[in-house]
Amino acid sequence: QVQLVESGGGLVQAGGSLRLSCAASGSIDSISSMGWYRQAPGTRRELVAVIANAGSRNYADSVKGRFTISRDNAENTVSLQMNSLKPEDTAVYYCAARPFGHPRYDYWGQGTQVTVSS
């Protein structure tokens, strides 16, 4: 089992920045990719950014050039630096982890609210 705890959400004005962090514990060695997803009210949960164990990254088109995902394997953390925030970035952001050999992200954090005011 893997436990994920997010921190760093909050309220920010459009154009501002926030940094989300996620600390992983438990069966850390089983984790392959880690990432961030988000869900706004009335919408489906969507991928924001993911980073593989070796460091390759993928981003949703809507956040490319504004968000940066990073990972510290020694500290078992993954972070999401969010710049030039827009009101449409408002959502609950979830940290997720995918075990080796699994096709899906099986482990999820409790979520942290990000609200961007116009």
N, C-alpha and C positions, 0 to 999 in steps of 0.2 A: 504493500500500500504506500501511496505517496500523499502527503498533505501539502496543500498550497495555501499561502496566506498573502493576500494583496494589501498594499498600502499606497497612499499618495493621492487618492482622488480628492475632489473638492470642486469649488466654484471659482471660475475664472472668466474674465471678459474676453470677448472675441479678439484674436490676435495674440493672446497670452500663451503661456506655456505651463505645462504640468509634467511631472515625472512620476510614473507608476513603478512600483517595485513588487516583486513576488518572491517570497522565500519558500523553498521546497525542503521538506524533511521526510524521513522514512526511507523507503527503498530507492534512494537516489540513483544508484548504479543502473537501475532498470529504465531510466528515462532516456529517450532518444531526442525527440524534438520538444521544444517548449514554445508557447505562444500566447498571444492575447486575442481575445474575441470581445465583441461588444454586442449589446442588445438594447435598442431604444424601445420605448413603449409602443406596443402594437406591431412590432416588427420581429423578424426572425433573428436569431443570434448569427452574427457574421464574423468572418475572420478579419482581423486587423493586421497582424504581423506574426510570423513564426520564424524561429531560428533553430537550425539543426544542431546536433551535438558537435559537429565539426565546424559550425559557424556560418553556414550558408543561410541566407535570409530571403524571405518572401513577404511582400506587402500587398495589401489591398490597393487598387488603383487610387482610391479616394484619399489615401494618406501618404502616398509616395511623395518624397521630397519634404514632408513635414514631420513625419514620425520616424524614430530610429529605435530599433530593438537591439538589445545587447544582452549578453549572458556571461556570467562569471561561474564557471564550473567549480572552481575552488570554494566559492562561497555558497554555491547552490542557489543562485538568484538569477532572475531574469527581469530586465527593466524595459520600460517603454518611455522614451523621451518624446513628448508631444509638443510641437511648436506650431505657431500660426494657427491656433485652434479656432474652429468655426462653430457656430451654434449647432450645425448638423452633426458635430462630433459628440453631442450630448448623449450619454448612454450609461448603462452599467457595464463596466469593463471587467472581464474575467480572465484570470490566468489559467492556462491549461498545460497539461503534460501528456505526451504520447510515449508509451513504453516501446522498447525495441520489439519489432515483429508484430506490432499491432497497427491496424490501419486507421484507427481513430484515436482522438484525444480522450483518454479514459478518466483522467483526473482533472478536477476543476476546483478553483478557489470559490470563495463565497461571493465575490464580486465587490467592486468599489465604484461608487457613483462619480461620474464626471459630468459637470454641468457647465456649459459655455453660454454666457449671456451676450446678447447682441447690443 
